[in-house]
Amino acid sequence: MSGEIVLSVSQLGKSFKDKKIISDISFEVKKGEIMAILGPNGAGKSTTIRNIMGIMYPDEGSVTFAHYKSGSIPRHKIGYLPEERGLYKNVSIMDILMYFAELKDYPVAKAKKRALAYLSKFGLEGKEKTSIEELSKGMGQKVQFIASIIHEPELLILDEPFSGLDPVSQEVFKQEIKELANNGTAILLSSHQMNLVEELCDRLYMIHQGSKVVSGTLSEVKKEYANFKCTIHGDNEPALLEKIPNVLRIEQKGKQTILYLSAEMDIPKWVKQWPEGIQVEELSIDRTTLHEIFIQIATGTGTKEGVQDA
Ligand SMILES: Nc1ncnc2c1ncn2[C@@H]1O[C@H](COP(=O)(O)OP(=O)(O)OP(=O)(O)O)[C@@H](O)[C@H]1O
């Protein structure tokens, strides 16, 4: 990764009918980097992406692609998979892919070669003459994905690329996104599949109600929001559990208690600091997953400081 900044979003803000939808959204995506924009339904991810794509214009802030400012961005260097899927129905796969290549001023002969290679990679070999309307939803999504990368974009923006795909197809998309990044494409994606984000993305930017909550590499985010969790089985009173030090949050369900811990703990030392009388039939220590962090943030139970009952 060269570290060259491809996309820079600065203090983006957008309102609809006096209602602020996003505010002060700022991040960068570098060459060869995969960046995830995350957040619950309605958080403002697609609005952010649409403002970057010039589909709508921000009320505040700016978008810079390479050295180009908002008004002069060379759109043919960008690939985009919108959240709304849909391709012309009565056209063959190859015709639609060539249409997208031409729109982006990409040489047709080269595009044809790329199209055939991608169709075969995505299990659609020999289907180039098939009409779009004959395709299943997932197949259509594969064609739309190919359309977004046919012209070798420098920046690729994928709005929920994995939604509606079976696990095998998700894996194929995941590998392809990785390969594109390895070859230098800067990638910004939104997704609700936290396991895939965790496996794929170099950095993430999480928004809630239109504003940033947390951003950084996965390990930076994990450092900020409970690095470890300790699960105990045993009969324990909440008042006693609250005496355990360095606990950010406690969740109790019957005999099972989950303690979300501060980052970078010395676990053996910590266990020795427990108060007398804690019952332990079973104990396990794990890393908090991005899925859990997301739920904590989205439901407002992700306090960084202080102990809170679930
Ligand atoms: N054209 C519009 N006019 C009015 N409100 C809009 C418009 N587009 C989006 N919104 C509102 O903006 C908010 C953010 O929507 P957005 O689609 O950006 O969320 P999202 O994070 O992409 O959500 P999801 O995960 O559900 O796709 C929502 O409250 C939505 O109702």
PDBQT file of the ligand as one rigid body, heavy atoms in Angstrom, charges set to zero:
ROOT
HETATM    1  N1  LIG A 401     -34.291  11.667  -0.224  1.00  0.00    +0.000 N 
HETATM    2  C1  LIG A 401     -34.551  11.662   1.070  1.00  0.00    +0.000 A 
HETATM    3  N2  LIG A 401     -35.464  12.503   1.608  1.00  0.00    +0.000 NA
HETATM    4  C2  LIG A 401     -35.710  12.506   2.937  1.00  0.00    +0.000 A 
HETATM    5  N3  LIG A 401     -35.081  11.728   3.832  1.00  0.00    +0.000 NA
HETATM    6  C3  LIG A 401     -34.163  10.861   3.355  1.00  0.00    +0.000 A 
HETATM    7  C4  LIG A 401     -33.838  10.784   1.953  1.00  0.00    +0.000 A 
HETATM    8  N4  LIG A 401     -32.864   9.840   1.789  1.00  0.00    +0.000 NA
HETATM    9  C5  LIG A 401     -32.615   9.354   3.023  1.00  0.00    +0.000 A 
HETATM   10  N5  LIG A 401     -33.380   9.959   3.954  1.00  0.00    +0.000 N 
HETATM   11  C6  LIG A 401     -33.359   9.709   5.401  1.00  0.00    +0.000 C 
HETATM   12  O1  LIG A 401     -32.010   9.811   5.806  1.00  0.00    +0.000 OA
HETATM   13  C7  LIG A 401     -31.730   8.889   6.849  1.00  0.00    +0.000 C 
HETATM   14  C8  LIG A 401     -30.484   8.093   6.472  1.00  0.00    +0.000 C 
HETATM   15  O2  LIG A 401     -30.787   7.236   5.368  1.00  0.00    +0.000 OA
HETATM   16  P1  LIG A 401     -29.668   6.358   4.668  1.00  0.00    +0.000 P 
HETATM   17  O3  LIG A 401     -30.325   5.658   3.526  1.00  0.00    +0.000 OA
HETATM   18  O4  LIG A 401     -28.491   7.206   4.393  1.00  0.00    +0.000 OA
HETATM   19  O5  LIG A 401     -29.313   5.332   5.832  1.00  0.00    +0.000 OA
HETATM   20  P2  LIG A 401     -28.407   4.028   5.791  1.00  0.00    +0.000 P 
HETATM   21  O6  LIG A 401     -27.409   4.174   6.897  1.00  0.00    +0.000 OA
HETATM   22  O7  LIG A 401     -27.853   3.805   4.432  1.00  0.00    +0.000 OA
HETATM   23  O8  LIG A 401     -29.480   2.924   6.184  1.00  0.00    +0.000 OA
HETATM   24  P3  LIG A 401     -29.699   1.377   5.754  1.00  0.00    +0.000 P 
HETATM   25  O9  LIG A 401     -28.715   0.580   6.547  1.00  0.00    +0.000 OA
HETATM   26  O10 LIG A 401     -31.091   1.127   6.206  1.00  0.00    +0.000 OA
HETATM   27  O11 LIG A 401     -29.501   1.284   4.264  1.00  0.00    +0.000 OA
HETATM   28  C9  LIG A 401     -32.989   8.046   7.043  1.00  0.00    +0.000 C 
HETATM   29  O12 LIG A 401     -33.678   8.565   8.149  1.00  0.00    +0.000 OA
HETATM   30  C10 LIG A 401     -33.763   8.280   5.766  1.00  0.00    +0.000 C 
HETATM   31  O13 LIG A 401     -35.149   8.204   6.003  1.00  0.00    +0.000 OA
ENDROOT
TORSDOF 0
